[in-house]
Amino acid sequence: FLAIDQLCQYEDPTDIDGDGIINDAGEMMANNISGNSFLAETDNCSIIPNGPFLGTCIEGNIGDSCIANEACGPSGLCSMNQQDIYPPQGNGIGDACDCEGNFNCSEDRNVDGSDAALFKIDFGRSSFNRGCNAIDQCNGDFDCDHDCDGTDAALFKVDFGRNTMSNPCPMCTAGVEWCNYQ
């Protein structure tokens, strides 16, 4: 790791979020008015740090800046390696930027009441009560463990309220299943 004084001196105009992963020039030109773009080939999360110089807590104190897991609290995870674990098979959008709770992504770039209504329909499903599977998917089984429980609700809560004016969700591909259940 770099010393704190070296970290504070890092400045590169081609690295929008200052995490040490360079954004390509085409991606920076494609940014929309709010400065958000998810077209980067090098930085999978160009506006939220998730690289070797600076990261973002994706577990624990979610959303806080960090340089070590300990900064994210007990059992916290500091994304400093372009993590893409949601969904479990990855989707090319870094976990620090992903917007898991935007279930109607072909219609909007936010997590609002319409998404909460869809989440509520499937919340509580488990192996004892119509478990989530390939034929009967759940809105909200973010970790693909065949249920929609409190762990999934905590992740949904983190994204709730994101909208086009405040941390918009990245563009997504409609119709792509979140979980690849076997």
Backbone hydrogen bonds, N-H to C=O, Kabsch-Sander energy under -0.5 kcal/mol:
donor,donor_aa,acceptor,acceptor_aa,energy
6,Q,3,A,-0.5
7,L,3,A,-2.4
8,C,4,I,-2.5
9,Q,5,D,-0.8
10,Y,6,Q,-0.5
10,Y,7,L,-1.2
15,D,12,D,-2.2
16,I,14,T,-0.6
18,G,15,D,-1.1
22,I,20,G,-0.6
23,N,14,T,-2.8
28,M,24,D,-1.9
29,M,25,A,-2.0
30,A,26,G,-1.2
31,N,28,M,-0.9
32,N,36,N,-1.4
35,G,32,N,-2.3
44,N,42,T,-0.7
46,S,37,S,-0.5
51,G,54,L,-2.2
53,F,19,D,-2.5
54,L,19,D,-0.7
55,G,66,C,-2.9
56,T,79,S,-1.1
57,C,64,D,-3.0
58,I,77,L,-2.8
59,E,77,L,-1.1
61,N,59,E,-0.6
61,N,72,C,-2.0
62,I,60,G,-2.2
63,G,57,C,-2.8
64,D,61,N,-2.1
66,C,55,G,-2.0
71,A,68,A,-1.3
72,C,69,N,-2.0
73,G,70,E,-1.5
76,G,73,G,-2.2
77,L,59,E,-1.7
79,S,56,T,-2.6
79,S,77,L,-0.7
80,M,78,C,-1.0
82,Q,50,N,-2.3
90,G,87,P,-3.3
94,G,44,N,-2.0
94,G,92,G,-0.5
95,D,83,Q,-2.6
97,C,94,G,-1.8
98,D,94,G,-2.1
102,N,99,C,-1.7
103,F,101,G,-1.6
105,C,102,N,-0.8
107,E,104,N,-2.2
108,D,104,N,-1.3
111,V,162,R,-2.3
112,D,110,N,-0.6
115,D,112,D,-0.5
116,A,112,D,-2.3
117,A,113,G,-2.4
118,L,114,S,-1.5
119,F,115,D,-2.5
120,K,116,A,-2.7
121,I,117,A,-1.4
122,D,118,L,-1.0
122,D,119,F,-0.6
123,F,119,F,-1.7
124,G,148,C,-3.1
125,R,122,D,-2.0
126,S,129,N,-1.3
129,N,126,S,-1.1
132,C,146,H,-1.5
133,N,136,D,-1.4
140,G,138,C,-1.0
141,D,138,C,-0.8
142,F,140,G,-2.0
144,C,141,D,-1.2
148,C,125,R,-2.4
149,D,147,D,-0.5
153,A,149,D,-2.2
154,A,150,G,-2.3
155,L,151,T,-1.4
156,F,152,D,-2.4
157,K,153,A,-2.6
158,V,154,A,-1.3
159,D,155,L,-1.2
160,F,156,F,-1.4
161,G,111,V,-2.8
162,R,159,D,-2.2
163,N,166,S,-2.0
166,S,163,N,-0.6
169,C,109,R,-2.3
174,A,172,C,-0.7
176,V,173,T,-1.3
177,E,175,G,-0.6
181,Y,179,C,-0.8
